[in-house]
């Protein structure tokens, strides 16, 4: 069983920063990879940043150099530090945990069984 609870979303002006958190509760499931997705109305959910148990990270091109994914294993918490935010970063941000391999690419974990959080809204105004 996996439960994920995101927090830290909000409204910010362009150029500002936000830090998202995802508190994970995991029972009898081996999680090898975690990532952040975002979704805007009318668009598919897209992978933003991923991190595997080896500490390797990947990002989608549009956030490279501005966002940083990290995790605190002692507290079972995943983070997404978002700097230099742009209006196009607006969306619902979802935390996900993947039970399976550790392959990651382009800001997402590949394969495995994915568990989702409920999402947290990020709004960036110009």
C-alpha atoms as one frame of an Amber mdcrd trajectory, in Angstrom:
protein
   0.000   0.000   0.000   1.266   3.470  -0.926  -0.134   6.834   0.124   1.243
  10.101  -1.205   0.257  13.540   0.046   1.483  16.648  -1.756   1.711  20.133
  -0.285   3.371  23.465  -1.002   1.426  24.615  -4.028   0.094  28.135  -4.334
   0.078  31.311  -6.370   3.241  33.169  -7.231   4.369  35.809  -9.693   6.643
  34.970 -12.586  10.244  34.727 -11.458   9.247  33.513  -8.015   9.864  30.200
  -6.296   7.878  27.430  -4.682   8.853  24.210  -2.968   6.548  21.236  -3.277
   6.630  18.373  -0.802   5.278  14.847  -1.071   4.969  12.816   2.109   5.046
   9.102   1.339   3.630   6.264   3.394   4.699   2.895   2.006   3.760  -0.540
   3.316   5.031  -3.798   1.841   5.844  -2.238  -1.504   9.351  -1.602  -2.830
   9.533   1.845  -4.401  12.515   2.288  -6.722  11.704   5.587  -8.342   9.665
   8.735  -7.709   8.693  11.597  -9.923   6.641  14.749 -10.319   4.095  15.234
 -13.064   1.996  18.229 -13.955  -1.218  18.667 -15.855  -3.145  21.604 -17.258
  -6.733  21.473 -18.519  -7.005  19.891 -21.932  -3.477  18.517 -21.905  -1.966
  15.190 -21.003  -0.135  14.770 -17.749   3.593  15.293 -18.377   6.620  14.150
 -16.436   8.594  17.025 -14.939  11.341  15.493 -12.779  12.324  12.050 -11.581
  14.737  10.501  -9.099  15.606   6.859  -8.552  16.968   5.045  -5.515  20.493
   5.528  -6.820  20.007   9.284  -6.673  20.018   9.797 -10.434  17.733  12.598
 -11.588  16.261  13.650 -14.896  14.146  16.608 -15.963  11.972  17.532 -18.847
  13.694  20.098 -21.046  11.406  22.986 -20.134  12.386  22.913 -16.441  16.050
  21.929 -16.718  18.177  24.324 -14.681  15.173  25.808 -12.860  13.675  22.860
 -10.950  15.437  20.496  -8.567  14.054  17.178  -7.370  15.325  15.681  -4.142
  14.250  13.264  -1.458  14.725  12.838   2.254  14.823   9.091   2.808  14.786
   9.402   6.587  11.456  11.238   6.463  10.035   9.542   3.348   9.529  12.902
   1.673  10.022  13.934  -1.932  10.630  17.577  -2.851  10.498  19.729  -5.935
  12.232  23.092  -5.653  10.922  25.344  -8.407  12.792  28.563  -9.175  12.400
  31.198 -11.868   8.805  30.148 -12.347   7.038  31.008 -15.572   3.313  31.272
 -16.374   3.615  28.095 -18.448   4.572  26.211 -15.279   1.011  26.651 -14.076
  -0.803  23.391 -13.467  -1.750  20.667 -11.042   1.390  18.957  -9.802   1.266
  15.294  -8.868   3.743  13.222  -6.957   4.139   9.601  -8.026   5.953   6.553
  -6.693   6.884   3.630  -8.904   7.408   0.030  -7.881   9.614  -1.560 -10.497
  12.879  -0.722 -12.186  15.005   2.356 -11.669  15.142   3.524 -15.260  14.360
   7.186 -15.687  14.298   9.482 -18.674  13.021  12.929 -19.547  11.635  13.652
 -16.124   9.784  10.403 -15.484  10.286   6.943 -14.118   9.888   4.219 -16.722
   7.730   1.141 -16.380   6.608  -0.444 -13.123   3.446   0.113 -11.129   2.681
   3.779 -10.481   0.973   5.215  -7.424  -0.357   8.795  -7.499  -0.928  11.529
  -4.975  -3.960  13.806  -5.120  -2.092  16.794  -6.543  -1.352  20.361  -5.529
  -2.145  23.420  -7.645   0.584  25.793  -8.805  -0.424  29.085 -10.419   2.163
  31.467 -11.873   0.971  34.894 -12.947   2.761  37.185 -15.344
